[in-house]
Amino acid sequence: MISKKQWFSVLFLLMVAISIRFFSANPFWAEKYYAAGFYPVISRFLRMGFGWLPFSIGDLIYGIIVIWLFYKIVYGIKLLCKRSITFQSFKSGIVKWSTVLLFLYILFNLIWGINYDRKGIAYQLGLSVQKYTIKELQEMDSLLLQKVNESKKAILKKNIAQKTKREIFDGAVNAYTEVERKYLFLHYTAISVKPSMWGWVGDYLGFTGYYNPFTGEAQINRGVPVFLQPYTTCHEIAHQLGYAKEDEANFVGYLAASASKDTVFNYSTYLDLFMYANRSLAHVDSSAAKNFFHQLLPEVKTDIKEWKTFLIDHKNPIEPGIRWMYGKFLESNNQPSGMLSYDEVTGLLIAYYKKYGKV
C-alpha cells in the first residue's frame, strides 16, 4: 500500500523540479543568480570537501552505484522468473524510483545542471557568435596550423620531456592563474583534479576526462596519449568553473592553456583545436582541409598517428552506443548538436578572433 506521505513526497519533488525548469528557462537569471551567484559557492565547497583526498571519491561512488544497479537488475529478473511481482509491488516500485529520480534531478540541477542554461562565455566576453563562412573557417584553420607548428618547434628546440601527472595538473592550475590576470571571472581556487580510477574503461568508451558534479572533482584519463592531457585538464577545470556546455568548456580551456607560459600546454590546445577546425573544414572544402593537414610538421603528424592508433586499438562495439546516449544527454541539456557540440568551439574561436585579432 502506497502511503499518503509517499505520494506527497513525489508531488513535492515534482513541484520543485518544475520550479527549477521555470527558473533556468531564463538565461539571465541562470547567469546572474546561479552561475555568478550560488554555483561558485557550492562548487568551491565541494572541491574543498573532496579535493584533499588522494583518490576520486566520485569514482568510488560511481563504482558502488554500478555494482548496486547490477544487483538490482539481477534481483528483479529473479523475481520476474518466479512471478513474485504483484501489481501492488510494481506500483510501489514506480513511486520509489520516481522519488529517487526526482531527487537526483533536483540535486543535479542545484549543484551543476542550471549552468547548461546560462548566458555563458560569449556573453561574458561580448562575443558575437554567428554562422561563419567557408573563408572564415579556412582562415581559422590556417591560423591554428601556424600555432600548432610553432609550438611543436619550440618543444623540439627546448627538448622538453614528457610531463608527469603532477606536472600536468599543476601546469593547468598555473594556466588558470595566468588567464585570471585578464579575465577575473576565471579565478580558480580549491583545487580538485585527479586521475580517473576508471581510465581503463575510458580508453574503450572514448572519454579523456570528465567532471563529477556531485563531488566537484575533475577526473583525467591518464591512459590517453600524454600530449592530449594538458588541454583535457584545462577543459575539465572549465567545467568546475561552471561552463557546462562542451563548446564553452573547450573555449575556456583554450583561453587558459593558450595563456600558459608552458609550451606543452600551448601545443596541446592548438593541436586539439586544429583537429576540430580541420574536421569542420573537411565537410565543406575537403581539398583545403587536406592541404592544411599536409602542412603540419612531421612530428605533429606522428602525434596524430599515435592518437589515431590509440583509438583504433580501443575500438569496440559498445562505444558507439555510449556516445549516442551521451549525445542524447547533451541534446537534452541545451546542446542540440549532441556530440558535435565539442566542434562548435570553432565558432567561438572565430568570434574571438574577429573581436581581438588573435588566437
Rosetta blueprint (number, residue, H / E / L):
1 M L
2 I L
3 S L
4 K H
5 K H
6 Q H
7 W H
8 F H
9 S H
10 V H
11 L H
12 F H
13 L H
14 L H
15 M H
16 V H
17 A H
18 I H
19 S H
20 I H
21 R H
22 F H
23 F H
24 S H
25 A L
26 N L
27 P H
28 F H
29 W H
30 A H
31 E H
32 K H
33 Y H
34 Y H
35 A H
36 A H
37 G H
38 F H
39 Y H
40 P H
41 V H
42 I H
43 S H
44 R H
45 F H
46 L H
47 R H
48 M H
49 G H
50 F H
51 G L
52 W L
53 L L
54 P L
55 F L
56 S L
57 I H
58 G H
59 D H
60 L H
61 I H
62 Y H
63 G H
64 I H
65 I H
66 V H
67 I H
68 W H
69 L H
70 F H
71 Y H
72 K H
73 I H
74 V H
75 Y H
76 G H
77 I H
78 K H
79 L H
80 L H
81 C H
82 K H
83 R L
84 S L
85 I L
86 T L
87 F H
88 Q H
89 S H
90 F H
91 K H
92 S H
93 G H
94 I H
95 V H
96 K H
97 W H
98 S H
99 T H
100 V H
101 L H
102 L H
103 F H
104 L H
105 Y H
106 I H
107 L H
108 F H
109 N H
110 L H
111 I H
112 W L
113 G H
114 I H
115 N H
116 Y H
117 D H
118 R L
119 K L
120 G L
121 I H
122 A H
123 Y H
124 Q H
125 L H
126 G L
127 L L
128 S L
129 V L
130 Q L
131 K L
132 Y L
133 T L
134 I H
135 K H
136 E H
137 L H
138 Q H
139 E H
140 M H
141 D H
142 S H
143 L H
144 L H
145 L H
146 Q H
147 K H
148 V H
149 N H
150 E H
151 S H
152 K H
153 K H
154 A H
155 I H
156 L H
157 K H
158 K H
159 N L
160 I L
161 A L
162 Q L
163 K L
164 T L
165 K H
166 R H
167 E H
168 I H
169 F H
170 D H
171 G H
172 A H
173 V H
174 N H
175 A H
176 Y H
177 T H
178 E H
179 V H
180 E H
181 R L
182 K L
183 Y L
184 L H
185 F H
186 L H
187 H L
188 Y L
189 T L
190 A L
191 I L
192 S L
193 V E
194 K E
195 P E
196 S L
197 M L
198 W L
199 G H
200 W H
201 V H
202 G H
203 D H
204 Y H
205 L H
206 G L
207 F L
208 T L
209 G E
210 Y E
211 Y E
212 N E
213 P L
214 F L
215 T L
216 G L
217 E E
218 A E
219 Q E
220 I E
221 N L
222 R L
223 G L
224 V L
225 P L
226 V H
227 F H
228 L H
229 Q H
230 P H
231 Y H
232 T H
233 T H
234 C H
235 H H
236 E H
237 I H
238 A H
239 H H
240 Q H
241 L L
242 G L
243 Y L
244 A L
245 K L
246 E H
247 D H
248 E H
249 A H
250 N H
251 F H
252 V H
253 G H
254 Y H
255 L H
256 A H
257 A H
258 S H
259 A H
260 S L
261 K L
262 D L
263 T H
264 V H
265 F H
266 N H
267 Y H
268 S H
269 T H
270 Y H
271 L H
272 D H
273 L H
274 F H
275 M H
276 Y H
277 A H
278 N H
279 R H
280 S H
281 L H
282 A H
283 H H
284 V H
285 D L
286 S H
287 S H
288 A H
289 A H
290 K H
291 N H
292 F H
293 F H
294 H H
295 Q L
296 L L
297 L L
298 P H
299 E H
300 V H
301 K H
302 T H
303 D H
304 I H
305 K H
306 E H
307 W H
308 K H
309 T H
310 F H
311 L H
312 I H
313 D H
314 H L
315 K L
316 N L
317 P L
318 I L
319 E H
320 P H
321 G H
322 I H
323 R H
324 W H
325 M H
326 Y H
327 G H
328 K H
329 F H
330 L H
331 E H
332 S H
333 N L
334 N L
335 Q L
336 P L
337 S L
338 G H
339 M H
340 L H
341 S H
342 Y H
343 D H
344 E H
345 V H
346 T H
347 G H
348 L H
349 L H
350 I H
351 A H
352 Y H
353 Y H
354 K H
355 K H
356 Y H
357 G L
358 K L
359 V L
